[in-house]
């Protein structure tokens, strides 16, 4: 994957704006003229449903299943284009993802299946500047697959003490993957999300900044109603034309930082 940057967006804590961050950074990069492929690697299918794709027949779990069973498969057959957001993605599907996770228990080199899928579709993957993987909220073999296939991990962290307290476990898992399976993996950065002007948010953001220093992106993402409303419109916040939509500007700034770091 010579010039393609593969980024896993991960946090085992749910409700931290992980999918929102994957979608909006991806679309923001696409706006900047980059070619982006999003991958819904979460059984909850939140990214797929955002783009109006329900119970897709061809999904990321199906692709990986074919790789495991050494069947012929073309990654391009699994890619869906979304016209509204002008971006490509590979959907997820609940039953397929759950079945795959169970099946992987008995698979040799089970942590490398997604990486092998990318290698098998190398010519397609290399057409993209960025491949962004929206990971599930768990520390399991599926996350191992995403981290083993990725160049970088982007960590959204909600401005709350519970979210902050979960970071060490994820960072430990990243370190283990670096040592055992993917020594080129790096933490691209931690982005503070769902920030508001409350004392608890201010104090948590200060703890994140003080603890993780340069790993923390300068850009942080505020909590706004526009984010909650965007799935109903099936349109990324960064495409909003509302002048007061600060989150749109913030995700565009985050995309700039990502390009500077990746």
N, C-alpha and C positions, 0 to 999 in steps of 0.2 A: 504494500500500500504506500507507494513512494511519496506522493504529495497529499494523500487523503488523511485528514485528522479524524480519528475515531474517539468520540467523547461519550463516556457513560455518565449520565445524570443520576446520582444515587444518594439515597439516605434510607436507612432501615426504619426510620420514624416516618409514619404516614402523616398526611396533612400539612406538609411543609412547602407546598407549591412546587413540587418536583415536576409534575407533568406540565404545569403552567410555564415553568422555567424552560423545559425542553422545547415546548412548542414555540414560545416567544423568542427565545434566543435563535432557534432554527429559522423562523420566519424573518427575524431581524437580519440574520446573516444573508438570507436569500434576497432581501431588499437591497443589500449592499453588493449584489451581483454574484454572490457565491452560490454554488450548486450544493444543495443540502438534501440528505436523505435522513428522515426520522424513522426510528424503529420503536414500535410499541412492545416493550419487553415485560409488560405488566399484565397479569391475568385479569385485572380489573377493567382493562380495555379503555381506560379513560382517554388516552390520546386518540385511539381509533374512533371512539364515539364523538369526540370533539370534531373530528373531520367528517362525521356523518357516515361512518363505516361500521355496520353492525354484523356480528357473527360471520366474519369473512371466511370464505372457503379456503383461500390460500393465505396463510398467516405465518408468522415467524416460527412458531412451534412446528408447523408442517414442514417448513424448509429444513429445520434442524433434524426432525425425525427422518427425513429422506437422506440427510448426510450420515446420520448414525447407521442407517440400514444400507448404505452404499448404493442408493438409487440415483438414477440420473435426475438432476433438477437444475433449473436455470433460475438464478436469483431474480432476474428481470421479470419472471412470471409472477412474482410475489409483490412487486412494487405497484402501488396505487398513486396516481397523481391527483392532487386536490387543486381544482381551478381557483377557488375563492382565495386560498392562501398561497397559491402558486408554489407548491412544495410537494415533494415526493415522500411517501412513507410506506412502511411495511406494517400491516395491522397485527393485532393480537386477537386471540380468541380464548375465552375462559376455559372451556373443556379441554381444548388441545394443549394449552399451557399447563394445566394441572396434570394431565396424563403424561406429558413430556417430563415434568419434574419427577414423577414417580418412576418412569422408565429409566431415567438417567442414573438412578441408584446403581444399576447393574452394568452400566456402560463403561468400558475402558476409556481412560482419559476423559472422563465425563465433563471436566471443567473447560475443555478445549473445543467443544462442539460448535459453538458460535464462531469461534476463530476459524475453524475448518470450513464453515459455511462461507465466510468472507473470502477465504483463500480459494475456494472452489469458484466463487463468482468474482474473482479478482478484477477482471476486465470491466465489469459493471461497477464495482465499488470504486475503482480508480477514476471513474467519470465524475465523482463527487469531490468537492473540496472538504466537506464535513459530513460525517455520519454521526448522528446523535442518538444515543440509546436511552430511552426512558425506562429506567429499571424499576422493578417491583420493590416494595417497602419490606425487605427481609434480608437477613444475612444467611443465604442458602446457596445451593449449587447453581441456581439460575444467576444470582448476582456474581458468583465466581466466574461464570461463563462470560458475562458482560465485561468484567474487569480484566479477564484474560485476553479478550479480543480488543480491548481499548488501548489507546495511547495515553489518554488522560481521563481523570474523573473530576466532574464538577459536582460540588456538594451544596445543595440548597439547605439552609438552616433557618427555620422560623425563629423570630426574635422572641423566644420563650425559654425559660429555664429547662423544661423537659427536653426540648429539641437540642439545646446546647449540651445537656448531659448525655445525650446519645452519641455525640460525635466521636468520642474516643474508641468505641467499639467498631465503628465503620473504618476509622483510620487504621486501627489494628488489622482489620481484614485486608485493607489495601496493602499494608506492609507485608502481610503474609503472602499475598498474591505476587507482590514484587519479588519476594525472596524465593518463591517456589515455582511460579508459573510465567511471570511476565515482568522481567527486570527493566523493561522500557516504560512501564506504567508510571505516571506521575500524577500528583494531585494538582489539577489546573487551578483550583481555588475554591474557597468557600464563599457563597453569596448569601447575605442575610436577607430573608424574605418576610413578607407579611408584617412589615414594620409600621408602628404607629407611634404617636407622640406620648404614649403612656410611660410612666416611670419604669414599669417592668420591662418594656421593650427597650428603652434607653439603657437600662442597666445590663440587660442580656447582650445587647449589641456591644457594649463596652467590654463585657467578659469575652465575647468572641474575638474582638479586635486585640485585646491584651494577651489572650491565650495563643492565638494562631498567627498574629502578626502579619507578615507579608503574604501569607496564604490567603488572606481575606481580600476579596475584591473591594476596590474603593466604592464601587456602585452598590447600593442596596435597593431593595424593592419594597415599596410601600404597600400597605393594605388598602385597596380601593374597591368600590362596588363594581367598577368597570371590569375587573378581573372575574368576579363571580358571574357577571352577565355575559361574558364573551362566549362560553359554551353554548348558550341559547342561540347565539348568532352564528355559531360555527365559524368564527372569525377571530384571528389572533388580535390581542390587545394592541400590538405594535402597528396594526393596520388602521387603528382608530384615527379619525381626522379631528377629534375633539381637542381643542387647544389646551384644556385643563387636565388632560389625561397624563398625569405625571408618570404613571407606570409604563406607558408606551415609551416615553423618553428614557426611562431608566433601563428598560430592556435593550434599547438601542445602544445605550452607553455600555451596558454589560457585553453586548456583542463586540463592541470596539475593544474592550479589555480582553475578551477571549481571543480575538485575532492577534493582539499584541503578545499574549502569553503562549498560545498554541503554536 
